Amino acid sequence: MASNKLKKIGIISIVGIIIIAIIFSLNTQFGSHLFADDQIGASKPPVTLNPYAKAVNDALQEASKAVIPAVVSIKVEIDRKQQQNPDRDMFREFFRFFGEPFEDQGPREASGSGVIISESGYVVTNNHVIENASVIIVTTDDKKEHKATLIGRDPLTDLAVIKIDGGPFPYVHFGDMDNVKIGEMVIAVGNPLGLNSTVTAGIISAIGRGGLALLRERSPYAVENFIQTDAAINPGNSGGGLFNLEGSLIGINTAIATRTGTYIGYGFAIPIDLVKSVVLDLIDDGKINRGYIGVQIRTIDEIIAKSVGLDKVEGVVVNDVVKKGPAEKAGIEPGDVILEIDGNKVSTSNELQSQVAKKRAGDKVTLTIWRDGKKINKTVKLEPRDTDGDTASNEVIPGEDDTSWEDKKEVKFDKLGFTVNYLTSNQKDDYKVDKGAFITRVERNSVAANRGMAPNGVIVKADKKDVASPKELKKIIDSKTTGDVIIFQIKYIDSNRIVAMEIN
């Protein structure tokens, strides 16, 4: 019995071994075929590309391929004694864009970008890229290096033109700002962080962006009228190009909005119409033949609009006019509101400055003015200046030094938050006025302070009436009721201002 059991076990064992061998043989023989059937990666994409999306994708590729050869890398050598550059200080925090660390003892070399605009080798870039450079080296897309010559620069627009030899070179087509629209797709091309020929894509986020205090820290006459884009822009992109999907240049990249020194959402470019105007002057003359109007202006807000009788917020108000300047000769007065220039509506001070910056000395412009409740036209012949091309000045905010005043004749306007006193003989001489009310104090967080009034100025007009003394000013203000708006014309040492306040 035991013998039979052992035989059965032996037979079963032998059969098992044979089965295992057969399975092993099959796996060895056909294993490769089994694995081959387990495909890695799907055979086709899960989505069929929409024809419109494909067209956009193709356009991005074609535009990038077309413009990359015309965008160059710029390296400069700067004398150490010149490295303390006030213009670069302006780009230190909010606008850190130039490919150079901002240390007190920075490197001798720095970098940026540029765009070739002619077959013969003219290159446009930013002024802050090449300013104070002792040597400028341009590397073209074919990796060739060229020593560049400075042709001219314009600090008020942050543009410069340099020239390289050895052409013919590929160059860009200038677009038309009239065709640039918010929401339009664009590409930014440059050399950020040392990465040559980098292309990023985005849209036009805004047009006519001003009030950024990028260039006006240097001069109140600086022109700030940028294209805003969300195309990624980083340090080293300064002077690179902003292009539409036709491959046309529509702007020169100049700054990014950042607190870290790198891209966090928005960049800014100088619009092509201004670029074209500036580079033509620089190539022809090596300097800007810019005309100026001779007005100091500020953008209107709701309260100022109400005070001058406008139904809506539009235009810029004239704070002051330059004595014997073009505006004064044309009959423009402080308190006038400029609504249009050559038929183009003006809604901000930077828009007016940008329009004037494209004109040359000797050109005539027609300004549509709002005065005393009606529109009038004034023709202004632009004149040259000996300074850096002053066009139309944005307001200059005077200092806010508190001045102690113990004269018993002072008059306080508690609800508005400011105090005035009678003019002394010295003040009349200093401010070149015969009468008025001298602002001695402006309370913090008051209506006056919030509306832009500062101490150490002379109120010469209120509610369009001459102010002979604090007593007369009090009569004018006391005649107003809640909801009324009163507009003050104030003269400071270096500037004039229009300040409007609503009586609460």
C-alpha positions, 0 to 999 in steps of 0.5 A: 500500500505504501509502495503504491502511494510512493509511486503516485507521488512520484508520478505527480512530481514528474508531471509537475516538473514537466508542466513547469518546464513547458511553461518556462519554455513557453515564457522563454520562447514567446515572452518577447511577444507578450511584452511587445503587445504592452505598448508604451505610450498611446498611439495617438494624441487624446485631442484633435487640435482645433484648426483655430488653435493650430493656426495660432500655434503655427503663427507663434512658431512662424513669428518666432522663427522670423524675428529671432535673427534680428534680436541681439545680445548686448554686453557692455564694459563700464568704468568703475567710477561711472557705475554709480548711475542714477538711472540704474538706481531708478530700476533698482527695486520696482523696475529691476530689469538690466542684467546686472546685479545692483551692488555698490561695487558691481561688476565691470560687465553688464548685459542686455538686449537689442533689436536690429532695425536696418540692414546696415546694422543700426540697433535700438536698445534701452538707454540704461543698457548702454549709458556710461559704457566704455565698450559695447559688444553686440552678439548676433544670432549667428554667434558673431561678435561686433563692436558697436558705436553709440549713435545717440540716446534719449534718457527721457524715453529710455531709448538709444541707438547703436551701430554695428558693421559687417552687414547685411543684417536681418532686421525687423518690420515696424508695426503700427500702434493704431492696430495694437489692441488689448488682448492681442497675442504677442511674443517677447524676444530677448536674452534674459538671465544670459539665455540667448534668443529666448521667446515668451508669449502672452497678450497685450494687457494694457496700452498707454500705461503711465504713472509708474515713476520709472523715468520721471524720477529723473525728469518731470518731462520724461515720457512714460506711455508703456505697453503692458504685457504678461509675456514673461520678461526677466533681467537681461530683456532690456532693449529686446523686442515685443512682436505681434504674430505677424512678426512686426515690432510693436515695442521695446521691452524696458521694465518689469513690475517686480519686487524680487528682480524677476518676472512676477506677472507684468512687463512694460514696453515702449510703443513702436510709434514713439520708438520710430520717432526717437530712432529717426532723430537719433540716426539723423542728428545724434540727438532729439529734435523734440518740440515742446508745448510749455505746459505743466499738466496733471491728469484730471480726476472726478473732483477736478472734472466736477469743479470745471463743469465737465460731465465726465472725467477726461483730459488733463488740466494745465497747472501752469504755462512757461512764460513766453513759451509756445502755450502762452503764445497760443493763449493757453492759460492755467486751469484750462483742460486739454481734451484733444491733440490733433483730434486724438482724445487725451485722458492722461498726462502721459498720453499728451506727453507721448503725442507731443514727444513724437513731434518735432520742433516747428511742428504745429498741433491743435489742442482742443481746450475746455474753458468756462464751460465750452470747447475752444481750439488753440494752435500751438507751434512747438519750439525747441529747448536747450534742455533734454527735450522738455515736452509737457511736464507732469506735475512736480510735487513740492516738499512737505516740510512743516513750517512753524508760523506764529503770526496771529493773522493766520486763518485755519480751515479745519474741515479741509485741514490746512492753514494760511497766513499773509505773505511777507515781503520776502515771500512775495519776492521768492514766489514772484507774487504780489498777493495771495495766501501762504500755506503754512500747514497741511494736516496729515490725512486731511482733505487737503493732504489727500487732494495733493495740497502741500505747505510752502505754497501760495494760493493765488486763485480759488474758485477762479477768483484772485486771492488777495489775502487769507481773509478773501480766501475765507470768504470764498470758501465760506460761500460754499456748501456741502457737495460744492467743489472748489479749485485752488491754483497754487504757486510753489517755488519750482512749480504750480499746481491745481488742487480741487477739493469737495466741501464736506 
